[in-house]
Amino acid sequence: MTATIAPVETRALPLVVDHVTLQFGGVKALTDVSFTVEPGTVHAVIGPNGAGKSSTFNVISGLYRATAGAVRYGDHELSSMRAGAIARLGIGRTFQNIALTASDSVLENLMVARYRLTRTGYVSAALGLPRARREERVHSRRVIEIAEFVGIGPMLNRPAGTLSYGQRKKVELARALATEPDLLLLDEPAAGLPTHEKTEMAELVRAVNTGLGASVLIVEHDMPLVMGVADHISVLDFGRLIADGTPVDIQNDPAVIAAYLGKES
C-alpha cells in the first residue's frame, strides 16, 4: 500500500443473516445459518473446504436464492433482490476466481466499476457532451486515487492480463473499492499469495475498514490473516454454524479446534 485514500461518506448498516437454509435438490449447502455483521467491523467466515462459506457469500450477494430464512441489510430485504440491485445498495464483492478483462488496461477494468455511480446517460457519454466528460474526469481521478491506495498506481495503463497473480488480486480489490461500497465482501483475497503479499493484503483489509469506514465480510483460509484482521468470526462446518465470537473465543472453542484448526499435538 503506497498511499492514503480520501474517505467518502459511508452509510454502513447491519447485515443480518437470519436462519438461512440453502438446498440444491436433496443436498443442503447451508442449514439454519445465522450471524450479524455489525457496521464498521471486519467479520470473518471460516471453515473447512465445503463448509458453505462461498454459498453464504452467494446468498448475501444475490447469486443464490435462499431456500428458507432471510438476509437483511438495514431495512432492505436482500433475499428477494437481484445481484445488481444489491450492489446498488452499496454492497461490493470480490471473487475467489479473478474475473478481469485481460486485454483491457487496469484503468479500464476499474472504470467499469464506476457505472453504478454514473449520473449522465449513455447517449450523453457516447456524444461526448461536456457534462459527461466532466463526470468521466471525476471518476477517473477517484479510480487513480484508489489504485494508488491499493498499490497498483504505476500499472494503470498496462493490460490486466500482463500482471502477476498477486497484482491482479489487488486490481480485483481496487475494482470492488471503485464501487464505493459501504459493505465489502472479500472471497479469499489472500488465496494463492506468498507470505509477504498475504501480509500486504491483511494491511489493505484493515486500511479499507479504518480508512474508508466500510464494513468488511471476509471468507479466508489463512488463519493468521483472519485472526489479525477480524473483529468477529463465524465458523461453518458442513453448512452449519458451529461457533460465533471474537478471535479469542474462536481460538479456544473445542468444536472449532476439532473441525478446522486441528487438535494440538
Secondary structure as GFF3:
##gff-version 3
##sequence-region A 1 265
A	DSSP	beta_strand	15	24	.	.	.	ID=ss1
A	DSSP	beta_strand	27	37	.	.	.	ID=ss2
A	DSSP	beta_strand	42	46	.	.	.	ID=ss3
A	DSSP	alpha_helix	53	60	.	.	.	ID=ss4
A	DSSP	beta_strand	68	73	.	.	.	ID=ss5
A	DSSP	beta_strand	76	77	.	.	.	ID=ss6
A	DSSP	alpha_helix	83	88	.	.	.	ID=ss7
A	DSSP	beta_strand	91	93	.	.	.	ID=ss8
A	DSSP	alpha_helix	106	112	.	.	.	ID=ss9
A	DSSP	three_ten_helix	113	117	.	.	.	ID=ss10
A	DSSP	alpha_helix	122	127	.	.	.	ID=ss11
A	DSSP	alpha_helix	130	150	.	.	.	ID=ss12
A	DSSP	three_ten_helix	153	155	.	.	.	ID=ss13
A	DSSP	three_ten_helix	160	162	.	.	.	ID=ss14
A	DSSP	alpha_helix	165	177	.	.	.	ID=ss15
A	DSSP	beta_strand	183	187	.	.	.	ID=ss16
A	DSSP	alpha_helix	195	212	.	.	.	ID=ss17
A	DSSP	beta_strand	215	219	.	.	.	ID=ss18
A	DSSP	alpha_helix	223	229	.	.	.	ID=ss19
A	DSSP	beta_strand	232	237	.	.	.	ID=ss20
A	DSSP	beta_strand	240	245	.	.	.	ID=ss21
A	DSSP	alpha_helix	247	251	.	.	.	ID=ss22
A	DSSP	alpha_helix	254	256	.	.	.	ID=ss23
A	DSSP	pi_helix	257	261	.	.	.	ID=ss24
###
